[in-house]
Amino acid sequence: MRFLLDAEQRDFAASLDAMLTAADTAAVVRDWSRGDHASGRALWSRIAEAGVFSLAVGEKYGGMGVRPVELAVAFVELGRHAVPGPLVETVAAAVLLAGLEEAGPAERLLPALASGKSAATLTTGRYALDADMADVALAVADPCSGAPRSEATLFVTPPPGRPDGPLAAGSPLAPGSRSPAPAARPDSRSSAGPGAAHRTPLRTTSSPTPGGPPPRPSLDPARRLFPLPSGGELLATGPQVSEAAARALLLARLSTAAQALGVGLALLDRTVAYVEQRTQFGAPIGSFQAVKHRLADAKIALEFARPLLFGAALTLGPADVAAAKVTACEAAYRTARTALQLHGAIGYTAEYDLSLWLTKARALRTAWGGPRECRALVLSGGDRRW
C-alpha cells in the first residue's frame, strides 16, 4: 500500500498553507474565542472556495465526492494554522446527511455546506461545538446499552434563537414530508437501562441568540461549546441512521487525527525556531543534547503518525481510523508538552501565540473519541458502534 502523496495532493497542501499563512489565523482565533466570528466567517468562505468542504459532499449535491485522503491533506494544514470553527463537524454532518435514504435533507443542506454558505455542527451529547455560529446543528444521542440498532431515530429541530434556520420546525424537508410532534432527545449521559430510551436522535439547530445560554468552559477558548434545546422533528428511523452515523464518525475521527498532526507539526516548527534563537550560557539552547533529544522524540512520534493517518484515509477501516486518531493525537499532545517545557515561562502566557496550538492539542486529544476508546477499538478490530 502506498502512503506517499502525489504531486496534485502536495500542491493542494501547499496552496492551502500559502492561503492560511497570509490570513493571519492567530488573530482570527483570538477573535473567535471572544465570540466575534466576522474574520472567521471570511476565512471559512476562502477555505470553501479552495474546495475543502466539497471533498465531503457528493457530486450530485455540488461537491467533488467524498475523498478521505484529500480531506486528510486539507485538515493537516487547517490544524497547522489552528483554524477555528466546526470544520470537522461540518464534514461529518455532510457525510451523515448524504447517508440517509431520504434525500430531502441532503438536497436542502448539502449544496450550501459544500459552497461554504452554511456551517454545520454535530454532537453526540448535550453540547455542540460553535453552535452560536452554525447554520445547521445535528445532535445524535447514543442509544442505551443493549438497545437494538434498528431502533435508531433521527430528529431535526429549529436552531436555538434561529427559527428561520435552514431546517426550521415545520419547514418542508422533502416533498410530502410531515412534521411530527417534537420528541424529547435522550441524554447520552443518561443512566437509564436498556429499553428506557433507545433511539438515536439527530436534530439540526443553529446559533443561540445573544444573551442566551453561555458556552461551556473549554480547555481551548476557541472551541466554544453550547447547549442545544430538546425536542425535534422526526426525519428518519431504522438502521440507516446508525449506518450513516457510523460513517460520519469515521470521517470525524480521521479529520480530527489530521488536525492533530498539523497542530503537532506547527508546535514542533515553532519550538525548533525558538530554541535556535534563545541563548543560555552563551549558546543557543537548541545546541544542548537534552533539548535535541526531546525534539527528536517529538519529531519521530509525529512522523510515525503520518503513515497511519493516510493509510486509514485509504482503508477507512474503523480500527485503522482509531489507530490513526490515537497515534496522531498522542503525538501532538507529547509535542505540546515538549514545546511548553522548552519555551519556559513564556509558553504559559495566553498572549503568546504558542498557546493557541497548546490548548488545541489538548482539546483534540479527547474530541471524537479519547485515547482509551480508540485503543479499545483497535484491540477489538473496530467491532464497536456509537
C-alpha positions as CSV (number, residue, x, y, z in Angstrom):
1,M,0.0,0.0,0.0
2,R,1.3,3.4,-1.0
3,F,1.0,6.3,1.6
4,L,3.0,8.9,-0.2
5,L,1.1,11.9,-1.5
6,D,1.1,12.5,-5.3
7,A,2.0,15.9,-6.9
8,E,-1.5,17.1,-7.0
9,Q,-2.1,16.5,-3.4
10,R,1.2,18.1,-2.4
11,D,0.2,21.2,-4.5
12,F,-3.2,21.3,-2.8
13,A,-1.5,21.3,0.6
14,A,1.0,24.0,-0.5
15,S,-1.8,26.2,-1.8
16,L,-3.8,25.9,1.5
17,D,-0.6,26.6,3.5
18,A,0.1,29.8,1.5
19,M,-3.5,31.0,1.8
20,L,-3.7,30.4,5.6
21,T,-0.3,31.9,6.2
22,A,-1.5,35.1,4.6
23,A,-4.7,35.1,6.6
24,D,-3.2,35.8,10.0
25,T,-5.1,32.9,11.6
26,A,-3.7,33.7,15.1
27,A,-5.8,36.9,15.0
28,V,-8.8,35.0,13.7
29,V,-8.5,32.5,16.5
30,R,-8.4,35.3,19.1
31,D,-11.5,37.0,17.6
32,W,-13.3,33.6,17.5
33,S,-12.5,33.0,21.2
34,R,-14.3,36.2,22.1
35,G,-17.4,35.3,20.0
36,D,-16.5,37.6,17.1
37,H,-17.0,35.5,14.0
38,A,-16.6,38.1,11.3
39,S,-13.0,37.3,10.4
40,G,-13.6,33.6,10.9
41,R,-16.5,33.6,8.5
42,A,-14.5,35.4,5.9
43,L,-11.7,32.7,6.3
44,W,-14.4,30.0,6.2
45,S,-15.5,31.2,2.8
46,R,-12.0,31.2,1.5
47,I,-11.5,27.6,2.7
48,A,-14.7,26.6,1.0
49,E,-13.5,28.3,-2.2
50,A,-10.4,26.2,-2.0
51,G,-12.6,23.1,-2.2
52,V,-12.2,21.7,1.3
53,F,-15.8,21.2,2.2
54,S,-16.8,19.9,-1.2
55,L,-14.4,17.0,-0.6
56,A,-17.0,15.6,1.8
57,V,-20.0,16.1,-0.5
58,G,-21.2,14.0,-3.4
59,E,-21.1,15.4,-6.9
60,K,-24.9,15.5,-7.3
61,Y,-25.0,18.0,-4.4
62,G,-22.3,20.3,-5.8
63,G,-19.3,18.6,-4.2
64,M,-16.4,16.6,-5.6
65,G,-17.4,13.3,-4.0
66,V,-16.1,12.0,-0.6
67,R,-12.3,12.0,-0.8
68,P,-10.8,11.0,2.5
69,V,-7.2,11.3,1.5
70,E,-7.6,14.8,0.2
71,L,-9.6,15.7,3.3
72,A,-6.8,14.4,5.5
73,V,-4.3,16.6,3.5
74,A,-6.6,19.6,4.0
75,F,-7.1,19.1,7.7
76,V,-3.4,18.7,8.4
77,E,-3.0,22.3,7.0
78,L,-6.0,23.5,8.9
79,G,-4.5,22.2,12.1
80,R,-1.1,23.5,11.3
81,H,-2.6,27.0,11.2
82,A,-5.0,26.4,14.2
83,V,-8.0,27.4,12.1
84,P,-11.1,27.7,14.4
85,G,-14.7,26.7,13.8
86,P,-16.7,23.5,13.4
87,L,-14.6,22.2,10.5
88,V,-14.7,18.6,11.4
89,E,-18.3,18.8,12.4
90,T,-19.3,20.2,9.0
91,V,-17.6,17.4,7.2
92,A,-19.2,14.8,9.5
93,A,-22.6,16.4,9.1
94,A,-22.3,16.3,5.3
95,V,-21.5,12.6,5.4
96,L,-24.3,11.9,7.8
97,L,-26.9,13.7,5.7
98,A,-25.8,12.0,2.5
99,G,-26.1,8.6,4.1
100,L,-29.8,8.9,4.8
101,E,-32.3,7.1,2.5
102,E,-34.5,10.2,2.3
103,A,-32.8,12.7,0.0
104,G,-34.8,15.7,1.1
105,P,-32.5,17.0,3.9
106,A,-29.4,16.4,1.8
107,E,-30.8,18.2,-1.2
108,R,-31.7,21.1,1.0
109,L,-28.5,21.4,3.0
110,L,-25.5,19.9,1.3
111,P,-25.1,22.4,-1.6
112,A,-24.7,25.2,1.0
113,L,-22.3,23.2,3.1
114,A,-20.2,22.4,0.1
115,S,-20.0,26.0,-1.0
116,G,-19.3,27.4,2.4
117,K,-22.5,29.4,2.6
118,S,-23.5,27.4,5.6
119,A,-21.6,25.8,8.5
120,A,-22.8,22.8,10.5
121,T,-22.1,21.4,13.9
122,L,-22.6,17.8,15.1
123,T,-22.6,16.4,18.6
124,T,-23.3,13.1,20.4
125,G,-24.1,14.8,23.7
126,R,-25.8,17.9,25.1
127,Y,-23.3,20.4,23.9
128,A,-22.4,21.3,20.3
129,L,-19.2,23.0,19.1
130,D,-19.7,26.6,17.9
131,A,-23.5,26.3,17.8
132,D,-23.6,30.0,18.2
133,M,-22.4,30.5,14.6
134,A,-23.5,27.2,12.9
135,D,-26.4,27.4,10.5
136,V,-27.2,23.7,11.0
137,A,-26.7,21.7,14.1
138,L,-27.2,17.9,14.3
139,A,-27.4,16.1,17.6
140,V,-27.1,12.3,17.8
141,A,-27.6,10.7,21.2
142,D,-26.0,7.3,21.8
143,P,-28.6,4.5,22.2
144,C,-28.6,2.9,25.6
145,S,-26.5,-0.2,26.1
146,G,-28.3,-3.3,24.7
147,A,-30.7,-1.3,22.6
148,P,-31.3,-2.7,19.1
149,R,-29.6,-0.6,16.4
150,S,-32.7,-1.0,14.2
151,E,-34.5,1.5,16.5
152,A,-32.1,4.4,15.9
153,T,-34.0,7.5,15.1
154,L,-33.1,10.8,13.5
155,F,-34.7,14.1,14.6
156,V,-34.4,17.7,13.3
157,T,-35.2,20.8,15.4
158,P,-35.0,24.5,14.7
159,P,-31.8,26.2,15.8
160,P,-31.9,27.9,19.2
161,G,-32.8,31.5,18.6
162,R,-32.9,30.9,14.8
163,P,-36.5,30.0,13.8
164,D,-35.7,30.9,10.2
165,G,-32.8,28.4,10.0
166,P,-32.3,26.1,7.0
167,L,-34.4,23.4,8.8
168,A,-36.8,25.4,10.9
169,A,-39.5,23.4,12.6
170,G,-42.4,22.8,10.2
171,S,-40.4,23.6,7.1
172,P,-40.8,21.1,4.2
173,L,-37.7,18.9,4.2
174,A,-38.8,16.9,1.2
175,P,-41.9,16.6,-1.0
176,G,-44.6,15.0,1.1
177,S,-42.7,15.2,4.3
178,R,-44.7,15.7,7.5
179,S,-43.8,17.5,10.7
180,P,-44.5,15.1,13.6
181,A,-44.8,16.4,17.2
182,P,-41.4,17.3,18.8
183,A,-39.8,14.4,20.6
184,A,-37.6,14.7,23.5
185,R,-33.9,13.9,22.9
186,P,-32.5,11.2,25.2
187,D,-29.5,12.4,27.1
188,S,-26.5,10.4,26.0
189,R,-25.3,10.5,29.6
190,S,-28.5,9.0,31.0
191,S,-28.1,6.2,33.4
192,A,-31.4,4.6,32.4
193,G,-31.0,1.0,31.5
194,P,-31.9,-0.9,28.3
195,G,-35.4,-0.2,27.0
196,A,-35.7,3.2,28.6
197,A,-34.9,5.5,25.6
198,H,-33.0,3.6,23.0
199,R,-33.3,5.8,20.0
200,T,-30.6,7.8,18.3
201,P,-32.0,11.3,17.8
202,L,-30.4,13.7,15.4
203,R,-31.5,17.2,15.1
204,T,-30.5,20.5,13.4
205,T,-30.1,23.8,15.2
206,S,-28.2,27.0,14.8
207,S,-26.8,29.8,16.8
208,P,-28.1,30.8,20.2
209,T,-29.2,34.3,20.5
210,P,-27.0,37.0,22.1
211,G,-27.7,36.8,25.8
212,G,-28.6,33.1,25.5
213,P,-27.0,30.2,27.3
214,P,-23.3,30.8,27.9
215,P,-20.7,28.5,26.4
216,R,-19.4,25.6,28.5
217,P,-15.8,26.2,29.7
218,S,-13.3,24.6,27.4
219,L,-9.6,23.9,27.5
220,D,-9.4,25.6,24.2
221,P,-11.1,29.0,24.3
222,A,-11.6,28.8,20.5
223,R,-13.7,25.6,20.9
224,R,-16.9,27.1,22.3
225,L,-19.5,24.5,23.4
226,F,-23.1,25.5,23.6
227,P,-26.1,23.5,24.9
228,L,-28.8,22.5,22.4
229,P,-32.5,22.6,23.1
230,S,-34.5,19.4,23.5
231,G,-37.1,18.3,21.1
232,G,-37.1,17.6,17.4
233,E,-38.8,16.7,14.2
234,L,-38.5,13.1,13.1
235,L,-36.5,12.7,9.9
236,A,-35.6,9.0,9.6
237,T,-35.6,5.8,11.6
238,G,-34.1,2.4,11.4
239,P,-30.6,1.0,10.7
240,Q,-30.0,3.7,8.0
241,V,-29.5,6.3,10.8
242,S,-26.9,4.2,12.6
243,E,-25.1,3.3,9.4
244,A,-24.9,6.9,8.4
245,A,-23.8,8.0,11.8
246,A,-21.0,5.3,11.8
247,R,-19.7,6.7,8.5
248,A,-19.9,10.2,9.8
249,L,-18.0,9.2,12.9
250,L,-15.2,7.7,10.8
251,L,-14.7,10.9,8.9
252,A,-14.9,13.0,12.1
253,R,-12.1,10.9,13.7
254,L,-10.0,10.9,10.6
255,S,-10.3,14.7,10.2
256,T,-9.5,15.2,13.9
257,A,-6.4,13.0,13.6
258,A,-5.3,15.1,10.6
259,Q,-5.9,18.3,12.5
260,A,-3.9,17.0,15.5
261,L,-1.0,16.0,13.2
262,G,-1.0,19.6,11.8
263,V,-1.1,21.0,15.3
264,G,1.9,18.9,16.3
265,L,3.9,19.9,13.3
266,A,3.3,23.6,13.9
267,L,4.3,23.2,17.6
268,L,7.5,21.4,16.6
269,D,8.4,24.1,13.9
270,R,7.8,26.9,16.4
271,T,9.8,25.2,19.1
272,V,12.7,24.5,16.8
273,A,12.8,28.1,15.8
274,Y,12.6,29.3,19.4
275,V,15.5,27.1,20.7
276,E,17.7,28.2,17.9
277,Q,17.4,31.9,18.9
278,R,17.2,31.6,22.7
279,T,20.6,31.5,24.3
280,Q,21.8,30.2,27.7
281,F,25.3,30.0,28.9
282,G,26.4,31.8,25.8
283,A,25.0,29.3,23.4
284,P,21.6,28.6,21.7
285,I,19.7,26.1,23.9
286,G,19.0,24.1,20.8
287,S,22.6,23.1,20.8
288,F,22.2,21.2,24.1
289,Q,21.9,17.5,23.7
290,A,19.0,17.1,26.1
291,V,16.9,19.6,24.1
292,K,17.8,17.9,20.8
293,H,16.6,14.5,22.2
294,R,13.3,16.0,23.3
295,L,12.7,17.5,19.8
296,A,13.8,14.3,18.1
297,D,11.4,12.2,20.1
298,A,8.6,14.6,19.2
299,K,9.5,14.5,15.5
300,I,9.6,10.7,15.5
301,A,6.2,10.4,17.1
302,L,4.7,12.8,14.5
303,E,6.3,11.1,11.6
304,F,5.1,7.7,12.8
305,A,1.6,9.1,12.9
306,R,1.7,10.3,9.3
307,P,1.5,6.9,7.5
308,L,-1.2,5.7,9.9
309,L,-3.2,8.8,9.0
310,F,-3.0,8.4,5.3
311,G,-3.3,4.6,5.5
312,A,-6.5,5.0,7.4
313,A,-7.7,7.5,4.8
314,L,-7.3,4.8,2.2
315,T,-9.0,2.0,4.0
316,L,-11.5,3.8,6.2
317,G,-11.5,0.8,8.5
318,P,-12.8,1.6,12.0
319,A,-9.7,0.1,13.7
320,D,-7.3,1.9,11.2
321,V,-9.0,5.2,11.8
322,A,-9.0,4.7,15.6
323,A,-5.3,3.8,15.4
324,A,-4.6,7.0,13.4
325,K,-6.6,9.1,15.8
326,V,-4.9,7.9,19.0
327,T,-1.4,8.0,17.5
328,A,-1.7,11.5,15.9
329,C,-3.4,13.0,19.0
330,E,-0.9,11.5,21.4
331,A,2.0,12.6,19.3
332,A,0.6,16.2,19.1
333,Y,0.0,16.1,22.9
334,R,3.5,14.9,23.5
335,T,4.9,17.6,21.2
336,A,2.8,20.2,23.1
337,R,4.3,19.2,26.4
338,T,7.8,19.4,24.9
339,A,7.1,22.8,23.4
340,L,5.8,24.1,26.7
341,Q,8.8,22.9,28.6
342,L,11.4,24.2,26.1
343,H,9.7,27.6,25.8
344,G,9.7,28.0,29.6
345,A,7.6,30.7,31.3
346,I,6.6,32.5,28.1
347,G,4.8,29.3,26.9
348,Y,2.3,29.7,29.7
349,T,1.2,33.1,28.7
350,A,-2.1,33.4,26.7
351,E,-0.8,36.4,24.9
352,Y,2.0,34.3,23.2
353,D,0.7,32.7,20.1
354,L,2.1,29.3,21.0
355,S,-0.9,28.9,23.5
356,L,-3.3,28.7,20.5
357,W,-1.7,25.4,19.5
358,L,-1.1,24.1,23.0
359,T,-4.7,24.3,24.0
360,K,-5.9,22.9,20.7
361,A,-3.6,19.8,21.1
362,R,-5.1,19.1,24.5
363,A,-8.7,19.5,23.3
364,L,-8.3,17.4,20.1
365,R,-6.9,14.5,22.2
366,T,-10.4,13.7,23.5
367,A,-12.6,15.0,20.6
368,W,-14.5,12.3,18.8
369,G,-13.1,9.5,20.9
370,G,-10.4,9.7,23.6
371,P,-7.3,7.5,23.8
372,R,-8.9,4.8,25.8
373,E,-11.9,4.4,23.5
374,C,-9.7,4.4,20.4
375,R,-7.3,1.8,21.8
376,A,-10.3,-0.4,22.6
377,L,-11.4,-0.1,19.0
378,V,-8.0,-1.1,17.8
379,L,-7.9,-4.1,20.1
380,S,-11.4,-5.2,19.0
381,G,-10.7,-4.8,15.4
382,G,-13.1,-1.9,15.1
383,D,-16.1,-4.0,16.0
384,R,-17.8,-1.3,18.0
385,R,-20.6,1.2,17.1
386,W,-21.5,4.5,18.6
